[in-house]
Amino acid sequence: YCDKCHFEWDTKDIVFQEIELNEAEGTKMRFYQCPECGEEYIVDITDRELRKKISILKKMKRKYVRMYNNHESQVKLRNYGERLERFQNEIILHERELRKRWTRAE
C-alpha cells in the first residue's frame, strides 16, 4: 500500500521504471509509482561499479553452493563464507552511499 494515500494494489501490478542519473558514471535509479497518487518508491540506485560487484557476488554465491555440494571442508566453507559476507557488506555500503548522494533523506 502507498504510504502517502494508503491505496492498496497487488504487487504483480507494479511497473518498474528506470532513469539515468549520471551518464558518465552509468548511475541509474529504478523505482515504481503508486498508481493512485503517483508517489515514487525507489527500488535501487546503482552505478557501473556496483552492478559489476553484484555480478561478482552472484558468481561467488554459486561457487559457495558448489563448494557445499562437493562437501568441501568446514574450514574452507567458513573462510569463503566470511569472504562472501565481507564483499556483500561492501556492496551494501556502496549502495547506501549512492542513495545518500542521489536522494534527499533516504
C-alpha positions as a LaTeX table, in Angstrom:
\begin{tabular}{lrrr}
\hline
Residue & $x$ (\AA) & $y$ (\AA) & $z$ (\AA) \\
\hline
Tyr1 & 0.00 & 0.00 & 0.00 \\
Cys2 & 1.04 & 3.58 & $-0.52$ \\
Asp3 & 2.47 & 5.41 & 2.49 \\
Lys4 & 1.08 & 8.70 & 1.18 \\
Cys5 & $-2.51$ & 7.93 & 0.11 \\
His6 & $-2.92$ & 4.42 & 1.60 \\
Phe7 & $-4.05$ & 2.99 & $-1.73$ \\
Glu8 & $-3.56$ & $-0.77$ & $-1.89$ \\
Trp9 & $-2.61$ & $-2.62$ & $-5.04$ \\
Asp10 & $-1.30$ & $-6.06$ & $-5.94$ \\
Thr11 & 2.49 & $-6.34$ & $-6.18$ \\
Lys12 & 2.15 & $-8.13$ & $-9.52$ \\
Asp13 & 0.78 & $-4.84$ & $-10.89$ \\
Ile14 & 3.95 & $-2.88$ & $-10.02$ \\
Val15 & 5.57 & $-1.32$ & $-13.06$ \\
Phe16 & 9.26 & $-0.60$ & $-12.55$ \\
Gln17 & 10.77 & 2.42 & $-14.24$ \\
Glu18 & 14.41 & 3.34 & $-14.69$ \\
Ile19 & 16.06 & 6.70 & $-15.18$ \\
Glu20 & 19.69 & 7.58 & $-15.75$ \\
Leu21 & 21.03 & 9.96 & $-13.12$ \\
Asn22 & 24.58 & 10.32 & $-14.41$ \\
Glu23 & 25.54 & 9.03 & $-17.84$ \\
Ala24 & 29.31 & 9.32 & $-17.26$ \\
Glu25 & 29.18 & 7.06 & $-14.18$ \\
Gly26 & 26.36 & 4.91 & $-15.50$ \\
Thr27 & 24.29 & 5.78 & $-12.43$ \\
Lys28 & 20.71 & 4.55 & $-12.72$ \\
Met29 & 17.72 & 4.60 & $-10.42$ \\
Arg30 & 14.90 & 2.04 & $-10.54$ \\
Phe31 & 11.60 & 2.96 & $-8.95$ \\
Tyr32 & 7.87 & 2.42 & $-9.10$ \\
Gln33 & 4.93 & 4.74 & $-8.52$ \\
Cys34 & 1.65 & 4.41 & $-6.67$ \\
Pro35 & $-0.99$ & 4.01 & $-9.40$ \\
Glu36 & $-3.36$ & 6.24 & $-7.42$ \\
Cys37 & $-1.32$ & 9.30 & $-6.38$ \\
Gly38 & 1.99 & 8.85 & $-8.21$ \\
Glu39 & 4.18 & 8.70 & $-5.07$ \\
Glu40 & 7.59 & 7.30 & $-6.06$ \\
Tyr41 & 9.32 & 4.42 & $-4.28$ \\
Ile42 & 12.99 & 3.86 & $-5.05$ \\
Val43 & 13.96 & 0.23 & $-5.56$ \\
Asp44 & 17.68 & 0.81 & $-6.00$ \\
Ile45 & 20.35 & 3.17 & $-7.25$ \\
Thr46 & 23.34 & 1.61 & $-8.98$ \\
Asp47 & 26.38 & 2.66 & $-10.94$ \\
Arg48 & 28.61 & 0.58 & $-13.23$ \\
Glu49 & 30.92 & $-0.35$ & $-10.38$ \\
Leu50 & 28.08 & $-1.52$ & $-8.13$ \\
Arg51 & 26.46 & $-3.56$ & $-10.91$ \\
Lys52 & 29.82 & $-5.24$ & $-11.56$ \\
Lys53 & 30.18 & $-6.04$ & $-7.84$ \\
Ile54 & 26.66 & $-7.51$ & $-7.78$ \\
Ser55 & 27.55 & $-9.73$ & $-10.73$ \\
Ile56 & 30.69 & $-10.92$ & $-8.91$ \\
Leu57 & 28.67 & $-11.58$ & $-5.75$ \\
Lys58 & 26.24 & $-13.78$ & $-7.68$ \\
Lys59 & 29.19 & $-15.83$ & $-9.00$ \\
Met60 & 30.63 & $-16.08$ & $-5.50$ \\
Lys61 & 27.32 & $-17.36$ & $-4.15$ \\
Arg62 & 27.13 & $-20.01$ & $-6.89$ \\
Lys63 & 30.70 & $-21.08$ & $-6.03$ \\
Tyr64 & 29.79 & $-21.34$ & $-2.35$ \\
Val65 & 26.86 & $-23.63$ & $-3.20$ \\
Arg66 & 29.15 & $-25.79$ & $-5.36$ \\
Met67 & 31.68 & $-25.98$ & $-2.54$ \\
Tyr68 & 28.93 & $-27.02$ & $-0.14$ \\
Asn69 & 27.53 & $-29.63$ & $-2.54$ \\
Asn70 & 31.04 & $-31.01$ & $-3.13$ \\
His71 & 31.49 & $-31.43$ & 0.63 \\
Glu72 & 34.42 & $-29.06$ & 0.95 \\
Ser73 & 35.95 & $-28.88$ & 4.41 \\
Gln74 & 34.18 & $-26.80$ & 7.04 \\
Val75 & 37.25 & $-24.55$ & 7.28 \\
Lys76 & 37.16 & $-23.77$ & 3.54 \\
Leu77 & 33.42 & $-23.18$ & 3.63 \\
Arg78 & 33.66 & $-20.90$ & 6.65 \\
Asn79 & 36.57 & $-18.89$ & 5.18 \\
Tyr80 & 34.85 & $-18.48$ & 1.83 \\
Gly81 & 31.56 & $-17.65$ & 3.54 \\
Glu82 & 33.25 & $-14.93$ & 5.58 \\
Arg83 & 34.85 & $-13.52$ & 2.42 \\
Leu84 & 31.46 & $-13.58$ & 0.70 \\
Glu85 & 29.85 & $-11.78$ & 3.65 \\
Arg86 & 32.53 & $-9.07$ & 3.69 \\
Phe87 & 32.03 & $-8.49$ & $-0.04$ \\
Gln88 & 28.25 & $-8.35$ & 0.42 \\
Asn89 & 28.69 & $-5.73$ & 3.17 \\
Glu90 & 30.91 & $-3.71$ & 0.82 \\
Ile91 & 28.10 & $-3.75$ & $-1.74$ \\
Ile92 & 25.56 & $-2.62$ & 0.87 \\
Leu93 & 27.79 & 0.31 & 1.86 \\
His94 & 28.29 & 1.26 & $-1.79$ \\
Glu95 & 24.55 & 1.33 & $-2.41$ \\
Arg96 & 23.96 & 3.36 & 0.75 \\
Glu97 & 26.48 & 5.93 & $-0.45$ \\
Leu98 & 24.74 & 6.17 & $-3.81$ \\
Arg99 & 21.35 & 6.59 & $-2.12$ \\
Lys100 & 22.72 & 9.28 & 0.15 \\
Arg101 & 24.27 & 11.07 & $-2.82$ \\
Trp102 & 21.21 & 10.96 & $-5.05$ \\
Thr103 & 18.25 & 11.22 & $-2.67$ \\
Arg104 & 17.11 & 13.65 & $-0.02$ \\
Ala105 & 16.69 & 11.74 & 3.23 \\
Glu106 & 16.99 & 8.02 & 2.44 \\
\hline
\end{tabular}
